[in-house]
Amino acid sequence: MMATPALAEEVRIAPGGAGHLDAVMAVMDSAFGDRFGEAWTRSQLSGILPMAGVSLTIAVDRAEKSVVGFSLVRTVADESELLLIAVLEDQQGRGIGGLLLEQFLDQAREDGVGRVHLEVRDGNPAISIYRAAGFSAVGRRRNYYHAADGKRYDAITLALNLS
């Protein structure tokens, strides 16, 4: 799951912070909207960012100098959770999500993390990216996501042992 050299030339992965909230919310609105109930609110994001073990990573288009994707991670003891990962809808399919996932896994290994996990909506096309990275299903939360139209969707918990 290595990023292509061309993509690495076009997109820079960098640490993010509270100053990137507007851009992160724009990415989240584009990627998630209210279709499946996956998006977080600005209040949720700003509340978790200062917490210990939480880190925000942004993907920046080098030409446009704009945020095109992000990931939000929480590390506690020897486990890391990928809380959110999103890419602007019109930028999806370029490998930016894979680049962010690769950075998450590399950082977890560097930090000595033994296990990483995430939750994803059942049916989300990103599941194939996670499976290709070695993640496997370890649980299911029934009716976890609530869409604006009233439909409910299961969350699948995926995990990967790094040690």
Sequence and secondary structure as in RCSB ss.txt:
>XXXX:A:sequence
MMATPALAEEVRIAPGGAGHLDAVMAVMDSAFGDRFGEAWTRSQLSGILPMAGVSLTIAVDRAEKSVVGFSLVRT
VADESELLLIAVLEDQQGRGIGGLLLEQFLDQAREDGVGRVHLEVRDGNPAISIYRAAGFSAVGRRRNYYHAADG
KRYDAITLALNLS
>XXXX:A:secstr
    HHHHHHEEEEE  GGGHHHHHHHHHHHTTTSSS    HHHHHHHTTSTTEEEEEEEETTTTEEEEEEEEEE
ETTEEEEEEEEE GGGTTSSHHHHHHHHHHHHHHHTT  EEEEEEETT TTHHHHHHTT EEEEEEEEEEE TTS
 EEEEEEEEEE  
